[in-house]
Amino acid sequence: MPHYLVTGGCGFIGSHLCDALRRRGDAVRVLDDLSTGHRGNLAPGASLIVGDIADPAAVRAATEGVDGIIHLAAIASVERAAQDWLGTHRVNLTGTIAVFEAARARHLPVVYASSAAVYGDNAALPLSEEAMTRPLSAYGADKLGCEQQARVAGLVHGVPTAGLRFFNVFGPRQDPASPYSGVISIFCDRLARGEAITVYGDGQQTRDFVNIADVVRALLAGLDRASTAAPVFNVCTGRPTSVLTLAETIAALCGVPLQLAHQPARSGEIRHSLGDAGRARAVLGLGEPVGLREGLADVVAWLRADRPALVPG
């Protein structure tokens, strides 16, 4: 049976991936420092090593006997990167190099998480993988650095890789109480409680929201597409959704009136972000994405199951 190492496997995306790997019969080892992940998310049957992704010795030990690596461990927060520039750089870029180094020593393929943050504020919508990369944050710069180091890993060291540029991922297990959570988990939590939500500016900002199920499919497909050419793929839907439309849809699913608290637009916020999913669909063989309303219903149902006192449907 194939044996995979998943870094960050106790987190939101990683835990769903590990569940999928276990369902298809693969052996799974997780390396996670549990700074944002939770032991309770560990997939049944998976083993856990609690360790630092930027510690080369820990990464080498975790890769012993595995057939491939899916690297998801990161500090996925623009705000945290602004406050702790060097610390987040150590995790996000140095940690990725540690993974590539271990992969080189053991001749392993690596699928790793990149981000739409590499594009920055780019008006060439929808954003293809050939669009100009001009990150506006330390987080985005580090993710772009991961892609560049993946190219070096392939050209110089013969390490096959595939990078996935995640857009706005959402789904169950995305903790609304976390400072790193996305807008969907926060909106779902507050509206399910019957509380008002905060909208910045006019609410017409748009994002490309991609369901966790589609992200997992992309990660699994990436295992077969890793190469020394270091390809990168957008993981998105190619469908824009405004913040107001998102709020209205969630309120309807929760069966509550929409209460909005308006705040001025945030300085530096990207107005529109939309990905081109064509390459991923063609090369990774991905089908039509999960519909937004269907995915939102799953999140609301998860919140209600986890917190029975929430507003009933």
Backbone torsions as a table, in degrees:
resi	resn	phi	psi	omega
1	MET	NA	139.8	177.3
2	PRO	-63.5	147.8	-178.1
3	HIS	-126.9	122.7	-176.0
4	TYR	-121.2	143.7	169.6
5	LEU	-96.2	128.5	175.3
6	VAL	-116.5	112.5	175.2
7	THR	-82.5	140.2	-175.1
8	GLY	71.4	26.9	-173.9
9	GLY	-74.8	-4.3	174.7
10	CYS	-100.0	5.0	178.4
11	GLY	-89.0	-173.1	-176.9
12	PHE	-58.8	-62.7	-177.6
13	ILE	-69.5	-45.0	-175.5
14	GLY	-60.4	-38.3	-178.4
15	SER	-68.4	-37.9	176.2
16	HIS	-65.6	-39.3	177.5
17	LEU	-63.2	-45.8	-179.5
18	CYS	-61.4	-38.9	175.8
19	ASP	-58.0	-44.2	-178.4
20	ALA	-66.4	-41.3	178.1
21	LEU	-62.8	-42.6	179.8
22	ARG	-67.2	-37.8	179.8
23	ARG	-61.6	-33.6	-179.6
24	ARG	-89.0	4.3	172.2
25	GLY	96.7	7.6	179.8
26	ASP	-80.5	151.1	171.7
27	ALA	-83.3	142.5	-174.4
28	VAL	-132.5	131.3	170.6
29	ARG	-118.5	136.7	-178.3
30	VAL	-114.0	134.1	169.6
31	LEU	-113.6	118.2	-174.8
32	ASP	-152.5	137.4	176.8
33	ASP	-89.1	-1.3	177.0
34	LEU	61.5	23.4	177.2
35	SER	-72.3	-33.4	175.0
36	THR	-128.0	-20.5	176.1
37	GLY	-80.7	170.5	-176.6
38	HIS	-132.1	137.5	177.4
39	ARG	-55.8	-34.1	-179.3
40	GLY	-64.2	-16.4	177.9
41	ASN	-85.6	-8.3	-176.0
42	LEU	-61.3	129.3	-177.8
43	ALA	-64.2	139.4	177.0
44	PRO	-55.8	130.0	179.0
45	GLY	90.0	-11.7	177.8
46	ALA	-83.5	149.1	175.9
47	SER	-98.5	153.2	-175.9
48	LEU	-125.1	130.1	168.1
49	ILE	-112.7	120.5	176.7
50	VAL	-87.3	114.1	-175.2
51	GLY	-164.3	171.4	-174.7
52	ASP	-94.5	122.6	-177.5
53	ILE	-63.8	-23.7	179.9
54	ALA	-91.8	7.1	176.3
55	ASP	-96.3	106.1	-175.4
56	PRO	-56.1	-37.6	-179.2
57	ALA	-65.4	-41.2	178.6
58	ALA	-64.4	-40.9	-179.5
59	VAL	-68.5	-42.4	177.7
60	ARG	-59.2	-44.2	-179.8
61	ALA	-63.6	-38.4	-177.8
62	ALA	-69.8	-24.5	-177.2
63	THR	-88.2	-4.7	-177.4
64	GLU	-63.3	123.4	175.2
65	GLY	81.2	5.9	179.8
66	VAL	-94.9	163.4	-178.2
67	ASP	-102.5	-10.6	-179.6
68	GLY	-175.4	164.9	-176.7
69	ILE	-127.7	133.6	168.2
70	ILE	-113.7	112.9	-171.3
71	HIS	-101.5	107.4	-178.5
72	LEU	-120.0	-10.2	-177.2
73	ALA	-62.6	128.8	-178.6
74	ALA	-170.0	163.8	166.3
75	ILE	-101.3	98.4	-171.0
76	ALA	-91.3	62.4	-177.6
77	SER	-143.7	119.7	176.1
78	VAL	-63.7	-41.0	-178.8
79	GLU	-65.3	-45.0	179.6
80	ARG	-62.4	-39.6	179.6
81	ALA	-64.7	-33.5	178.2
82	ALA	-70.0	-34.3	-178.2
83	GLN	-82.3	-38.0	-177.1
84	ASP	-126.1	69.6	-173.4
85	TRP	-56.1	-53.0	-175.8
86	LEU	-69.7	-39.9	-178.8
87	GLY	-64.8	-43.4	179.3
88	THR	-70.3	-34.0	176.4
89	HIS	-61.0	-40.8	180.0
90	ARG	-59.7	-44.2	179.9
91	VAL	-71.5	-49.5	-168.6
92	ASN	-76.5	-36.7	-179.4
93	LEU	-107.0	-49.6	177.8
94	THR	-60.0	-39.6	178.0
95	GLY	-61.3	-38.6	178.8
96	THR	-67.1	-40.5	177.3
97	ILE	-63.8	-37.7	176.7
98	ALA	-60.2	-38.7	177.5
99	VAL	-66.5	-45.8	179.0
100	PHE	-62.5	-38.2	178.6
101	GLU	-62.8	-44.5	178.1
102	ALA	-65.4	-37.6	178.4
103	ALA	-64.6	-39.0	177.6
104	ARG	-60.4	-45.4	-176.6
105	ALA	-64.9	-31.8	-175.1
106	ARG	-109.4	5.3	177.4
107	HIS	58.2	54.5	-175.6
108	LEU	-114.5	145.6	171.0
109	PRO	-78.4	152.4	-179.9
110	VAL	-131.4	125.9	166.7
111	VAL	-105.3	128.6	-174.1
112	TYR	-132.6	156.1	-179.8
113	ALA	-86.7	122.2	166.4
114	SER	-106.4	-157.3	-174.2
115	SER	-157.7	151.4	171.7
116	ALA	-63.5	-13.7	177.5
117	ALA	-62.2	-16.6	178.3
118	VAL	-66.3	-23.7	-177.3
119	TYR	-79.1	-27.2	-175.5
120	GLY	63.6	-147.2	-179.6
121	ASP	-92.1	90.7	-174.1
122	ASN	-118.8	123.1	-175.5
123	ALA	-83.5	-2.6	-175.7
124	ALA	-82.0	66.0	-175.7
125	LEU	-89.5	145.6	-5.6
126	PRO	-72.7	150.1	-173.9
127	LEU	-78.9	116.2	173.5
128	SER	-89.8	169.6	-179.7
129	GLU	-65.8	-17.2	178.4
130	GLU	-90.3	-2.3	-179.8
131	ALA	-63.1	153.8	180.0
132	MET	-61.3	136.6	176.1
133	THR	-101.3	122.4	180.0
134	ARG	-149.0	73.1	-175.6
135	PRO	-59.1	147.4	-179.2
136	LEU	-105.7	1.0	-176.2
137	SER	-137.0	160.4	175.0
138	ALA	-62.5	-36.4	177.7
139	TYR	-60.3	-49.3	179.2
140	GLY	-62.4	-39.2	178.7
141	ALA	-64.0	-40.7	178.6
142	ASP	-66.7	-38.7	178.5
143	LYS	-66.0	-38.0	174.7
144	LEU	-65.0	-38.8	175.4
145	GLY	-60.2	-37.0	176.6
146	CYS	-59.8	-42.4	179.3
147	GLU	-64.7	-40.4	179.5
148	GLN	-68.0	-38.8	176.8
149	GLN	-68.4	-31.6	175.6
150	ALA	-63.9	-38.1	177.3
151	ARG	-63.3	-43.0	176.1
152	VAL	-63.0	-41.5	179.8
153	ALA	-57.5	-39.2	179.1
154	GLY	-76.1	-48.3	-175.4
155	LEU	-68.5	-42.8	-173.0
156	VAL	-94.0	-38.6	-171.0
157	HIS	-112.7	-2.2	176.5
158	GLY	71.0	24.5	179.7
159	VAL	-89.3	119.7	176.1
160	PRO	-75.9	132.0	-179.1
161	THR	-137.6	164.1	168.5
162	ALA	-146.0	128.2	-179.9
163	GLY	-106.6	138.9	-178.9
164	LEU	-117.6	118.0	179.4
165	ARG	-87.7	95.0	-179.3
166	PHE	-71.0	135.0	169.7
167	PHE	-90.3	-139.6	-173.4
168	ASN	-86.9	95.1	-175.4
169	VAL	-82.1	139.5	177.5
170	PHE	-145.4	160.9	177.1
171	GLY	158.7	179.6	176.1
172	PRO	-58.7	151.4	179.9
173	ARG	82.2	0.3	175.3
174	GLN	-84.0	104.4	-169.3
175	ASP	-66.0	114.5	-179.6
176	PRO	-68.2	-16.9	179.6
177	ALA	-85.2	-10.0	-178.2
178	SER	-78.4	141.9	176.1
179	PRO	-67.9	-10.4	-179.3
180	TYR	-101.8	4.0	-175.5
181	SER	-73.3	157.4	-179.8
182	GLY	-85.3	171.4	-176.0
183	VAL	-63.1	-33.3	-176.9
184	ILE	-65.7	-46.2	-179.3
185	SER	-64.0	-36.5	178.6
186	ILE	-68.1	-47.5	179.2
187	PHE	-60.7	-45.4	-178.6
188	CYS	-61.3	-43.2	-178.6
189	ASP	-63.5	-47.7	-176.2
190	ARG	-71.0	-41.1	180.0
191	LEU	-69.7	-36.1	176.9
192	ALA	-64.1	-24.9	175.8
193	ARG	-87.5	-3.2	-177.7
194	GLY	77.1	21.8	-177.9
195	GLU	-99.2	162.4	176.4
196	ALA	-75.0	152.9	175.3
197	ILE	-116.3	153.2	-178.3
198	THR	-94.9	130.1	176.3
199	VAL	-119.5	128.8	-179.7
200	TYR	-95.4	132.8	-178.1
201	GLY	70.7	-145.6	-176.2
202	ASP	-89.0	-2.6	178.3
203	GLY	77.5	6.0	-179.3
204	GLN	-92.0	5.2	173.3
205	GLN	-59.3	142.6	-179.1
206	THR	-120.5	148.6	177.9
207	ARG	-138.2	161.8	177.2
208	ASP	-103.7	99.4	-176.0
209	PHE	-91.5	121.6	-176.6
210	VAL	-117.2	133.3	-175.5
211	ASN	-74.3	146.7	-178.6
212	ILE	-57.8	-32.4	179.6
213	ALA	-63.4	-38.1	177.9
214	ASP	-70.8	-34.7	177.3
215	VAL	-64.5	-43.6	178.5
216	VAL	-62.3	-42.4	177.9
217	ARG	-60.2	-40.7	179.2
218	ALA	-65.1	-41.6	179.3
219	LEU	-63.5	-43.7	179.2
220	LEU	-64.5	-41.3	178.4
221	ALA	-66.7	-33.3	-179.8
222	GLY	-62.1	-27.9	178.8
223	LEU	-59.5	-30.0	-179.3
224	ASP	-92.0	-4.2	-176.2
225	ARG	-116.8	3.8	177.5
226	ALA	-65.7	135.5	179.6
227	SER	-151.9	167.4	179.3
228	THR	-70.8	-9.2	174.2
229	ALA	-77.0	-7.3	176.5
230	ALA	54.0	56.9	179.8
231	PRO	-66.8	152.8	173.1
232	VAL	-126.2	148.2	-176.6
233	PHE	-136.3	137.9	169.1
234	ASN	-70.8	137.9	171.2
235	VAL	-116.0	100.2	-170.3
236	CYS	-157.6	-177.3	177.2
237	THR	-109.4	-23.2	-173.2
238	GLY	77.1	16.7	-178.7
239	ARG	-124.3	121.2	-179.4
240	PRO	-83.9	145.6	175.2
241	THR	-135.3	129.6	178.8
242	SER	-79.3	159.0	179.1
243	VAL	-61.5	-40.6	179.6
244	LEU	-66.2	-42.7	177.4
245	THR	-61.7	-40.4	176.8
246	LEU	-59.0	-48.5	-178.7
247	ALA	-62.5	-42.8	-179.2
248	GLU	-63.3	-41.3	-179.3
249	THR	-65.4	-44.1	-179.4
250	ILE	-65.8	-41.3	178.7
251	ALA	-60.0	-41.4	178.9
252	ALA	-64.0	-41.3	179.0
253	LEU	-65.6	-34.0	179.2
254	CYS	-81.3	-12.9	-178.7
255	GLY	68.6	35.2	-178.4
256	VAL	-128.4	154.0	174.5
257	PRO	-68.3	145.3	-179.8
258	LEU	-80.6	120.2	176.6
259	GLN	-112.7	121.7	-176.9
260	LEU	-113.3	138.4	171.1
261	ALA	-114.2	111.9	-174.8
262	HIS	-87.6	138.6	174.6
263	GLN	-129.8	156.0	178.0
264	PRO	-58.7	153.0	177.5
265	ALA	-57.6	144.0	-179.1
266	ARG	-82.5	134.7	-178.7
267	SER	-61.5	132.5	176.3
268	GLY	82.0	0.1	-178.6
269	GLU	-70.1	135.6	176.5
270	ILE	-70.6	130.4	-176.0
271	ARG	-72.8	-46.8	-177.0
272	HIS	-136.5	137.2	175.2
273	SER	-137.6	125.6	-176.9
274	LEU	-151.0	129.6	-178.0
275	GLY	-99.5	157.9	172.1
276	ASP	-99.0	116.2	-175.6
277	ALA	-92.5	5.4	-172.3
278	GLY	-59.8	-46.4	-176.9
279	ARG	-65.4	-43.3	-178.8
280	ALA	-63.6	-40.2	180.0
281	ARG	-66.6	-39.5	-177.6
282	ALA	-73.8	-46.3	-172.8
283	VAL	-86.9	-41.2	-178.8
284	LEU	-88.0	-8.1	177.2
285	GLY	71.6	30.7	-178.7
286	LEU	-80.9	141.5	178.3
287	GLY	-89.2	-160.4	178.0
288	GLU	-64.9	140.1	-178.0
289	PRO	-72.5	160.2	173.4
290	VAL	-61.4	134.8	179.9
291	GLY	-65.5	148.4	-176.6
292	LEU	-60.4	-47.4	-177.2
293	ARG	-62.3	-41.4	178.1
294	GLU	-61.9	-43.9	179.9
295	GLY	-66.4	-39.4	178.0
296	LEU	-64.8	-37.9	178.2
297	ALA	-61.0	-37.0	177.6
298	ASP	-63.7	-40.7	-179.5
299	VAL	-65.9	-44.4	179.6
300	VAL	-62.4	-42.2	179.3
301	ALA	-63.6	-39.7	178.2
302	TRP	-63.7	-44.1	179.6
303	LEU	-61.8	-42.3	-179.3
304	ARG	-67.3	-37.4	178.5
305	ALA	-67.9	-35.0	-178.3
306	ASP	-80.1	-26.9	-177.1
307	ARG	-134.3	83.3	-173.5
308	PRO	-58.1	-19.9	-176.7
309	ALA	-80.9	-1.6	-179.8
310	LEU	-66.0	165.0	-179.0
311	VAL	-54.8	128.7	-178.1
312	PRO	-70.8	155.2	178.4
313	GLY	-81.1	NA	NA
